[in-house]
Every structure is written in C-alpha cells, then in structure tokens.
Amino acid sequence: SDEEVVDPKATMEVTCKPKCVRQLKDYQACTRRIEGDESGSKHCTGQYFDYWQCIDKCVAPKLFEKLK
C-alpha cells in the first residue's frame, strides 16, 4: 500500500498540551532565568521532563485504547 503511516501519538500530544500549561510555563520561566549562563552548570532538565511526563500521562490512556 502507498498510504503514508501517521503516528497517532503526535496528534494526541497536541490535544494534551493545553492540560499541561502549568508545566510548560515552569519550563519557560526556567529557561528565561538561566538565559546567558556561560558556565553551562544551570539547566532546566527537571522542568522539561515534568512537562513531557504530563503530556505522556495524558496521551497514554488514549493511545493504548486506540491500540487495542
């Protein structure tokens, strides 16, 4: 078949983003705080992972239901 396969997770992530606004704002605030850090010791890894954990937690039930 010549049909292109589309990953349903990407679409579901977009619909979940509004539910994770607080985590996104925390991440964006962190990136603004460390802007210009030349040492490289400051990072926002925790906030980044908190945001994506929220997205994944929202997506998982929908994705697994679709895969059944």
Rosetta blueprint (number, residue, H / E / L):
1 S L
2 D L
3 E L
4 E L
5 V L
6 V L
7 D L
8 P H
9 K H
10 A H
11 T H
12 M H
13 E H
14 V H
15 T H
16 C H
17 K H
18 P H
19 K H
20 C H
21 V H
22 R H
23 Q H
24 L H
25 K H
26 D H
27 Y H
28 Q H
29 A H
30 C H
31 T H
32 R H
33 R H
34 I L
35 E L
36 G L
37 D L
38 E L
39 S L
40 G L
41 S L
42 K L
43 H L
44 C L
45 T H
46 G H
47 Q H
48 Y H
49 F H
50 D H
51 Y H
52 W H
53 Q H
54 C H
55 I H
56 D H
57 K H
58 C H
59 V H
60 A H
61 P H
62 K H
63 L H
64 F H
65 E H
66 K H
67 L H
68 K L
